[in-house]
Structure formats: C-alpha cells, structure tokens
C-alpha cells in the first residue's frame, strides 16, 4: 500500500498549476517549482517526526481524515489556482492543516531558509509551503480513504518516504524544523515509526508506553556502534541463560525434550504440528492472489484517465513511461496503485493496442487479468472498436462490449422522456453517499454519475439543456460550520466530475447544506450514511 508522496505532490503541482500560483505570489514559475521541490521533503520529514510518537501519530491521522483535508485536491488544484475565492480557500486550508506538521514558528523559519536558497521572499515561500501542506494531506486522505486504512498505517507509510527525505533534506532545513542533523534524524526516526506502527496495530502485544521524540542531543550522542554493542551484550546474556538451563536439565538426568513433555499436562503432550522453516519461507513468498486491473476513461476533450493496480514499482514506471512516450507526459492522467499481492500485469506489454482508443472522447474500458470490457463510445458497435482490439490484442483475450445497449441508451437519453421535467428525480434514484468526513467521490457511485453526465450532455446536444443545483449534505456528527463546508466540497466534487464528463459548466451549480434535512436517523450508522449524500434539483 506504499506510495511516493513527494512524487505525487510534484505531479499534483504541475507546471501549469505553479504558473498560476507564481503569478499570484509574485515570483517566477521556475522559482516556485524549486520551492515546492524543497518544501515537499522537508514537510514529509516533519510529518515523520510527528508520527514517531503514539500521540503524534494518532493526532496526525485524525487531521488527515478530517473535513479540512481535501481528498480531491489533485484534481481540483487547476480550478483552485485560477479563481480568487478558490485560491484563498486553498491557502486557508494550508494554514489550518500545517499546525499538525510543525509549529508555526518552525514553519516560518523553514520558509525563510528555503526562500533564501531559492531566491523567493519568505512570505511567498510560506504561501507555497501551505499549498504543499494542503496537497500532502489531501493525497494522504485520498489514499487512506480508498484503502480503508487505520492509524497504524500512517507511520508505516511515512517510513517508506525515507529515501526521498534523505536525498533532499539538508541540515539547514532540518534544524529549522527542530529535527536536528539530518543523519541523526534519519538514523532514529525509522525505528520509532516502526515501533509506533506495531503498537497501534497490535496494542495488546506491545508495551503500553509512549515512544517519545528523541532530543537532538540524545539522537546525535548515541552512535550506531553503541546500539550494536548493547544488542551484542544482551545476546550473550540470553545465550548464557540458555546454557545454564541446559546444564540444569542435564543435572536432572533428562533431555530438554523429556523435561518439556513431563512438565505438560497429558492433553498438551502432542500438540498440532508446527510449520517448519521451509513451510514458513514458502508462506512468505506465496504467489500473488489478485489480478492486476486497469480502467480507462476518456473525457469529452479526448484526455484519458487511467486508474490501475499493479504489482510493483517497476510495472508502474513501465506503464507511465509507455504512456508518456506515446501520448506526451501532460496528455493523460494516471492514478496507479502498487499492491504486492497483485499478479504481473501482462497487459502492460499490450498497451500499444489500446493507445488509439485513448483519444476517443467518452470511450471507457476496463481490464481485469486478460478480460477487456468496453463501454461508453468504445462499446458503440458502429465504431467497431471490439473488432479492432481483438485484431490488435490477438488470442488469449476475452473482449466484451454492449454496443447495442449503448446505442439504445443514447436514444433514450436524447428522447423526450429523458429530457422532460423531472430528470432530477431520476438522477436522485442513483444514490451518491460519501464516506465519513470525506469528500472523495465514492467508487460505487462513479458508474451512475457517468450515466447521469451522459444523460445531461445528450439533453444539451438535443437542444433541451437541464439546469441543476447539486446539493451536498452531511450527517450530524461534528461541528455545524465544518459540516457545511464539507458538504460544499462534496457538491463541488460532483459538479467537477460532471463537467469533466462533458456537462456544460453553466448548467450546474453546487451548494452545501451541511446536516440540514436528514433523510435517515443520525442515531444509527445506516442513517448517517444515508445523510452523507448528494441531491439534484432542477432550477430555472
């Protein structure tokens, strides 16, 4: 479940996004990019430091999953940076979240140091640091929401960021954040993160003690040699104790095995066979169980978005490199998850056959193992994509498409019944219910939202546009003001999704209503889920 946070931040804060941000804060785009490249690893290092204690990890995870973190920030950044109100909201979100990473004074000093290095004013650097911080929290929230992660997985995930932090964090920036020398910080934080993660995952098997942050002096004053010496000393103590026990058993005139048997009750004398070392080793390298998968969605302008799960970082790099070489690095979006329990993605070698389809507006496809399912315009029988792909992929593939159903669906969508007043009621029959404290679009609702977008787009093409208000709602948990803000983000997430799927922006408005007008009982889990919803309403 590991991700490269620094790489994801760099991808979200693309050149076009930074160009707009640089214009707002008064610096060159190249300088803004340099600041982001320095801020990312420094802030991740501060997160690692905070998560290396039990209380710090719990509080940091709570902030990640709070309404203040925007799980859709990677998709929404291009919109946020071009509108004054949205950019102010983005900056405010960063200011709200950064206190969970380090103290305001430390962040101010960090901004001064990075600003001096990059030739950017401290105030502009501080604003960029807040944007990076908001992006980090949003990316983490999206990742944890998608994987139903618990607090124990935060220290483990941050521990995987050590290579990026080690390569980019300098002593100057580390001291600004109160981390001490980089070498000492790196040497100590990995073990602390591992201990905290283990305790949070299995508290019953760990000591119920804090794992405090180590002061700089202590971290610098305990070299690896001393730690190794302590370990060797305890090893010799353990060996001596084992030899003493062996000698005592010999003195009693019985073998260790006989002694063990005599000491046990009769019903425990023949325990179930334990796995030997070979069995354990075999289990550790068990074959992956899941098929690799990839879904493709091309928007109305012909830009594809790929969402995939592969088994290794190497496969992820191969896929991105292939797409970049064929389409251009900025001509596609990719959300690729690495799961070691996933079988090798053989379809990566066949991705060339899919490249022509990736430029067809409204085309959709999904690969699971060696099965390819086509939908949207890709399933239109008149376009012949099923036959083209069968010829391109060759034997061994199962290709399905429902072109006839797709054509019929288009006729229904452009007919009078689909565009008649009351379409909002039909859209509301496809529920969109969000996760707790989340504004990330639920996966279960994506197919129905795509169908809704198709209906609205076809109505507009038929000269019968439908104007809709998209209302976001929450359950009654938490602060009312925060709930209203969260509900607005939910409504905006749906609006942006529909716009990306071809619905004219001027026909959609987004409104947040907080916990008003509940449709379920907030005293029950089912009722709260029902209340975390979207409602469509026709407007004139």
C-alpha positions in Angstrom: 0.0 0.0 0.0 3.1 2.2 -0.3 3.1 5.5 -2.3 5.8 8.0 -3.1 4.3 11.2 -1.5 7.0 13.5 -2.8 6.4 12.3 -6.4 2.6 12.7 -6.1 3.0 16.2 -4.8 5.2 17.1 -7.7 2.6 15.6 -10.1 -0.3 17.5 -8.5 1.5 20.8 -8.5 2.2 20.7 -12.3 3.8 23.4 -14.3 0.5 24.9 -15.3 -0.7 25.0 -11.7 2.6 26.5 -10.5 2.5 29.1 -13.3 -0.8 30.4 -11.9 0.4 30.2 -8.3 3.6 32.0 -9.1 1.7 34.8 -10.7 -0.4 35.3 -7.6 2.5 35.3 -5.1 4.9 37.4 -7.3 7.7 35.0 -8.3 8.9 33.2 -11.4 7.4 29.8 -12.1 10.9 28.2 -12.1 11.4 29.6 -8.6 8.1 28.3 -7.4 8.9 24.9 -8.7 12.2 24.9 -6.8 10.5 25.9 -3.6 8.0 23.1 -4.0 10.8 20.6 -4.6 12.4 21.7 -1.3 9.2 22.1 0.8 7.8 18.7 0.0 10.6 16.5 1.5 11.0 18.9 4.5 7.3 18.8 5.4 7.3 15.0 4.9 10.2 14.8 7.3 8.3 16.9 9.8 5.3 14.6 9.4 7.6 11.6 10.1 8.9 13.2 13.2 5.3 14.0 14.4 4.2 10.4 13.7 7.1 8.8 15.5 5.2 9.1 18.9 1.9 7.4 19.7 0.0 10.6 20.5 1.6 12.3 17.5 0.6 9.5 15.1 -3.0 9.4 16.4 -3.5 13.2 16.2 -1.8 13.4 12.7 -4.1 10.7 11.3 -7.1 12.4 12.8 -6.2 15.6 10.9 -5.6 13.7 7.7 -9.1 12.2 7.8 -10.7 15.5 9.0 -13.0 17.6 6.8 -10.2 20.2 6.4 -8.2 17.8 4.2 -9.5 17.6 0.6 -9.2 14.1 -0.9 -9.8 15.5 -4.4 -7.2 18.2 -4.2 -5.0 16.7 -7.0 -8.0 17.0 -9.5 -9.2 20.4 -8.1 -5.9 22.3 -8.0 -6.1 23.5 -11.6 -9.5 25.0 -10.7 -8.4 26.4 -7.4 -5.5 28.4 -8.7 -7.4 30.4 -11.4 -10.2 31.7 -9.1 -9.6 34.2 -6.4 -12.1 32.7 -3.9 -10.9 29.2 -4.5 -7.2 30.1 -4.2 -8.0 31.9 -0.9 -9.7 28.7 0.3 -6.7 26.6 -0.7 -4.3 28.9 1.3 -6.7 28.9 4.3 -6.8 25.1 4.2 -3.0 25.0 4.2 -2.9 27.4 7.2 -5.4 25.2 9.0 -3.5 22.0 8.4 0.1 23.0 8.8 -0.1 23.2 12.6 -0.4 19.4 12.6 3.0 19.1 10.9 5.2 21.6 12.9 4.9 24.7 15.0 4.1 28.0 13.2 7.4 29.4 14.3 9.3 26.4 12.8 7.4 26.7 9.5 8.2 30.4 9.4 11.9 29.7 9.9 11.7 27.0 7.2 10.1 29.4 4.8 12.9 31.9 5.4 15.7 29.3 4.8 14.1 27.9 1.6 13.3 31.4 0.4 16.9 32.4 0.8 18.0 29.3 -1.1 15.5 29.7 -3.9 15.6 33.5 -4.2 11.9 33.9 -3.2 10.5 36.1 -0.5 9.7 34.5 2.8 6.0 35.4 2.6 5.7 33.8 -0.9 7.6 30.7 0.2 5.3 30.5 3.3 2.2 30.5 1.0 3.7 27.9 -1.3 4.5 25.7 1.8 0.9 26.0 2.8 -0.2 24.8 -0.6 2.2 21.9 -0.5 0.9 21.0 3.0 -2.7 21.1 1.9 -1.7 18.9 -1.1 0.1 16.4 1.2 -2.9 16.0 3.5 -5.3 15.7 0.6 -3.2 13.0 -1.1 -2.9 11.1 2.2 -6.6 11.3 2.8 -7.5 10.0 -0.6 -5.0 7.1 -0.3 -6.3 6.1 3.2 -9.9 6.5 2.2 -9.5 4.3 -0.8 -7.8 1.6 1.3 -10.0 1.9 4.4 -6.7 2.4 6.3 -6.3 2.7 10.1 -4.0 5.0 12.1 -1.3 2.2 12.3 -0.7 2.5 8.6 0.3 6.2 8.7 3.7 5.7 10.5 4.5 2.8 8.2 3.6 4.7 5.0 5.7 7.7 6.2 8.6 5.3 6.9 8.6 4.4 3.2 9.3 8.1 2.4 12.8 7.9 3.9 14.7 7.7 0.6 13.2 10.9 -0.7 13.7 12.8 2.6 17.3 11.6 2.9 18.1 12.7 -0.6 16.5 16.2 -0.4 16.6 17.3 3.2 19.5 19.5 4.3 20.8 20.2 7.8 19.7 23.8 7.4 16.1 22.9 6.7 16.1 20.1 9.3 17.4 22.4 12.0 14.7 25.0 11.0 12.0 22.3 11.8 13.7 21.2 15.1 14.8 17.8 13.7 18.5 18.2 14.4 21.2 17.0 12.0 19.8 15.0 9.1 22.0 12.0 9.7 20.9 11.6 13.3 17.2 12.2 12.5 17.2 9.6 9.7 19.0 7.1 11.9 16.5 7.3 14.7 13.1 8.1 13.1 12.8 4.8 11.1 12.9 2.6 14.2 10.5 4.9 16.1 8.0 4.9 13.2 8.1 1.1 13.1 7.6 0.8 16.8 4.6 3.2 16.8 3.0 1.4 13.8 3.4 -2.0 15.6 1.9 -0.7 18.8 -1.1 0.9 17.0 -1.7 -2.3 15.0 -1.3 -4.8 17.9 -1.5 -2.8 21.2 -2.1 -6.0 23.2 1.3 -7.4 22.3 3.3 -4.2 22.8 4.3 -2.3 25.9 1.7 0.4 26.7 4.3 3.1 26.7 4.9 6.2 24.7 7.6 6.4 22.0 8.8 9.9 22.7 10.6 12.1 20.2 14.3 11.9 20.8 16.0 15.2 21.6 18.7 16.3 19.2 21.5 15.9 21.7 20.4 12.3 22.5 20.0 11.4 18.9 23.4 12.8 18.0 25.1 11.3 21.1 24.2 7.7 20.6 26.0 6.3 17.6 25.2 3.1 15.9 28.2 1.4 17.5 26.8 1.8 21.0 23.4 0.4 19.9 25.1 -2.6 18.3 27.2 -3.1 21.4 24.1 -3.2 23.6 22.5 -5.7 21.3 25.6 -7.9 21.4 25.6 -7.7 25.2 22.1 -8.8 25.5 22.7 -11.6 23.0 25.5 -13.0 25.2 23.2 -12.8 28.3 20.5 -14.7 26.5 23.0 -17.4 25.4 24.4 -17.7 28.9 20.9 -18.2 30.3 20.1 -20.9 27.7 23.3 -22.8 28.6 22.5 -22.6 32.3 19.1 -24.0 31.7 20.5 -26.8 29.5 23.0 -27.7 32.2 20.3 -27.8 34.9 18.2 -30.2 32.7 21.2 -32.5 32.3 21.8 -32.4 36.0 18.2 -33.7 36.5 19.1 -36.6 34.2 16.7 -35.9 31.4 16.8 -34.3 28.0 15.1 -30.9 27.3 12.5 -32.7 25.2 11.7 -35.1 28.0 11.6 -32.3 30.6 9.2 -30.4 28.4 7.0 -33.4 28.0 6.9 -34.1 31.7 6.1 -30.5 32.5 3.0 -30.5 30.3 -0.4 -32.0 31.1 -1.4 -35.1 29.2 -3.7 -33.3 26.7 -1.0 -31.0 25.7 1.7 -33.7 25.2 1.0 -34.0 21.5 0.4 -30.5 20.1 -0.6 -29.9 16.5 2.4 -29.9 14.2 4.1 -26.6 13.8 5.2 -25.4 10.4 8.9 -25.9 9.8 11.3 -23.3 8.4 10.7 -24.3 4.8 6.9 -24.0 5.3 7.2 -20.6 6.8 9.5 -19.5 4.0 7.1 -20.8 1.4 4.2 -18.9 3.0 6.3 -15.7 3.0 6.7 -15.9 -0.8 3.2 -17.1 -1.6 2.1 -16.3 -5.1 0.1 -13.1 -5.5 -3.6 -13.7 -5.4 -5.2 -10.7 -7.1 -5.5 -10.0 -10.8 -4.0 -6.7 -12.0 -6.6 -4.2 -13.2 -6.9 -1.1 -15.2 -9.8 1.2 -16.1 -9.8 3.8 -18.8 -12.0 6.9 -19.0 -11.6 9.4 -21.8 -13.2 12.8 -21.2 -15.1 14.9 -23.7 -11.9 16.7 -24.8 -10.1 13.4 -25.6 -7.8 13.3 -22.5 -7.6 9.8 -20.9 -7.5 9.0 -17.2 -6.1 5.6 -16.3 -6.7 4.0 -12.9 -4.7 0.9 -12.3 -3.4 -1.6 -9.7 -0.1 -3.3 -10.5 2.2 -5.5 -8.5 5.5 -3.5 -8.5 7.0 0.0 -8.8 8.8 -1.3 -11.9 5.5 -2.1 -13.6 4.1 1.3 -12.6 7.2 3.1 -14.1 6.9 1.0 -17.3 3.2 1.9 -17.7 3.8 5.6 -17.2 6.9 5.7 -19.4 4.9 3.9 -22.2 2.0 6.4 -22.0 4.4 9.4 -21.8 6.3 8.3 -24.9 3.1 7.7 -26.9 0.8 10.4 -25.7 3.0 13.0 -24.1 3.7 13.4 -20.4 1.0 16.1 -19.9 -1.7 14.5 -22.2 -3.1 11.9 -19.7 -3.9 11.4 -16.1 -2.8 8.3 -14.2 -3.8 7.0 -10.8 -1.7 3.9 -10.3 -1.6 1.9 -7.1 1.1 -0.6 -6.3 -0.1 -3.7 -4.4 2.5 -6.6 -4.0 -0.4 -9.1 -3.7 -1.2 -8.4 -7.4 -0.2 -10.8 -10.2 2.1 -9.5 -13.0 0.3 -7.1 -15.3 0.8 -8.8 -18.7 -1.5 -6.2 -20.3 1.2 -3.5 -20.0 3.0 -5.1 -22.9 -0.2 -4.9 -24.9 -1.0 -1.3 -24.0 0.0 -0.2 -27.5 -3.1 -1.8 -28.9 -5.2 0.4 -26.6 -3.5 3.7 -27.5 -5.8 4.6 -30.4 -8.8 4.2 -28.1 -7.3 6.6 -25.6 -8.0 9.6 -27.8 -11.7 8.8 -28.4 -13.9 11.2 -26.4 -16.2 9.4 -23.9 -14.6 6.0 -24.5 -14.4 3.7 -21.5 -12.7 0.4 -21.0 -11.7 -1.9 -18.1 -9.1 -4.7 -18.0 -9.1 -7.4 -15.3 -6.5 -10.0 -15.9 -6.9 -10.9 -19.6 -10.5 -9.7 -19.9 -11.3 -6.4 -21.6 -14.7 -4.8 -21.2 -15.7 -1.9 -23.3 -18.3 0.8 -22.5 -19.3 4.3 -23.5 -18.3 5.1 -27.1 -15.9 2.2 -27.1 -18.9 -0.1 -27.0 -20.7 1.5 -29.9 -20.9 -1.3 -32.5 -20.9 1.2 -35.4 -17.4 2.3 -34.5 -16.1 -1.3 -34.5 -13.7 -1.0 -31.5 -14.3 -4.5 -30.3 -13.2 -6.0 -33.6 -10.2 -3.6 -33.9 -9.0 -4.6 -30.4 -9.5 -8.3 -31.0 -7.2 -8.0 -34.0 -4.7 -5.9 -32.1 -4.5 -8.0 -28.9 -4.7 -11.4 -30.6 -5.6 -14.7 -28.9 -5.9 -15.2 -25.2 -8.1 -12.1 -24.6 -11.8 -12.0 -23.8 -13.3 -8.8 -25.1 -16.9 -7.8 -24.2 -18.9 -4.8 -25.4 -22.6 -3.9 -25.3 -22.8 -1.7 -28.3 -26.5 -2.4 -28.9 -27.3 -1.5 -25.4 -25.2 1.6 -25.6 -26.9 2.8 -28.8 -30.3 2.2 -27.2 -29.2 4.1 -24.2 -28.3 7.1 -26.3 -31.7 7.1 -28.0 -33.4 7.0 -24.6 -31.2 9.8 -23.3 -31.9 12.1 -26.2 -35.6 11.3 -26.2 -38.3 13.5 -24.8 -38.8 11.3 -21.7 -35.2 11.6 -20.6 -35.1 15.4 -21.0 -38.6 16.1 -19.7 -39.0 18.0 -16.4 -38.4 15.6 -13.5 -35.0 14.3 -14.6 -33.6 15.4 -11.2 -35.8 12.8 -9.6 -34.4 10.1 -11.9 -30.9 11.2 -11.1 -31.6 11.0 -7.4 -32.6 7.4 -7.8 -28.9 6.7 -8.2 -27.6 7.4 -4.7 -24.2 9.2 -4.1 -23.3 8.6 -0.5 -19.9 9.7 0.8 -17.6 8.2 3.4 -17.3 9.6 6.9 -15.6 13.1 6.9 -14.7 12.5 3.2 -15.4 14.5 0.0 -13.7 11.8 -2.2 -16.2 10.6 -4.8 -17.3 7.1 -3.7 -16.2 4.4 -6.2 -19.7 2.8 -6.1 -21.2 6.0 -7.4 -18.8 6.6 -10.4 -20.8 4.5 -12.9 -24.1 6.1 -12.0 -22.5 9.6 -12.2 -21.1 8.8 -15.6 -24.6 7.8 -16.7 -26.0 11.0 -15.3 -23.4 13.0 -17.1 -24.3 11.2 -20.3 -28.0 11.9 -20.0 -27.4 15.6 -19.2 -24.9 16.0 -22.0 -27.2 14.4 -24.5 -30.1 16.6 -23.4 -27.9 19.6 -24.1 -27.0 18.3 -27.5 -30.7 17.8 -28.3 -31.4 21.4 -27.6 -33.1 20.7 -24.2 -30.5 21.6 -21.6 -31.3 20.9 -18.0 -30.0 23.2 -15.3 -29.3 21.6 -12.0 -28.4 22.5 -8.4 -26.1 19.9 -6.9 -26.8 19.8 -3.1 -24.3 18.3 -0.7 -25.2 17.1 2.7 -23.5 15.6 5.8 -24.6 13.6 8.9 -25.0 15.5 12.2 -21.6 14.4 13.6 -19.2 17.2 14.4 -19.2 21.0 14.1 -22.0 22.5 12.1 -19.8 25.1 10.4 -17.3 22.4 9.3 -20.2 20.2 8.1 -21.5 23.0 5.9 -18.0 23.5 4.4 -17.6 19.7 3.9 -21.0 19.5 2.2 -20.0 22.3 -0.2 -16.8 20.3 -1.1 -18.9 17.2 -1.8 -21.3 19.1 -4.1 -18.3 20.7 -5.8 -16.6 17.3 -6.3 -19.7 16.0 -8.1 -20.0 19.2 -10.2 -16.4 18.9 -11.3 -16.9 15.3 -12.2 -19.9 16.0 -14.4 -18.1 18.9 -16.1 -15.1 16.7 -16.8 -17.6 14.3 -18.4 -18.9 16.9 -20.8 -21.8 18.5 -19.0 -21.7 22.3 -19.7 -20.4 24.1 -16.6 -23.0 26.9 -16.8 -25.9 24.4 -16.3 -24.5 23.2 -12.9 -24.3 24.9 -9.5 -23.0 23.4 -6.3 -24.4 24.2 -2.8 -23.6 22.9 0.6 -26.4 22.4 3.1 -24.5 20.7 6.0 -26.5 18.4 8.2 -29.9 20.0 7.2 -32.8 18.0 6.0 -31.7 14.5 7.1 -33.3 11.6 5.3 -32.0 9.0 7.8 -31.7 8.6 11.6 -28.4 10.1 12.7 -28.5 7.8 15.7 -27.7 4.8 13.5 -24.8 4.1 11.2 -27.1 3.4 8.3 -29.0 6.6 8.8 -25.7 8.6 9.0 -24.5 7.0 5.7 -27.8 7.9 4.0 -27.4 11.5 5.2 -23.9 11.9 3.7 -25.4 12.4 0.2 -25.9 14.4 -2.9 -29.3 15.7 -4.1 -30.1 17.0 -7.6 -32.6 19.8 -8.0 -33.8 21.4 -11.3 -33.5 25.2 -11.4 -34.8 27.7 -13.9 
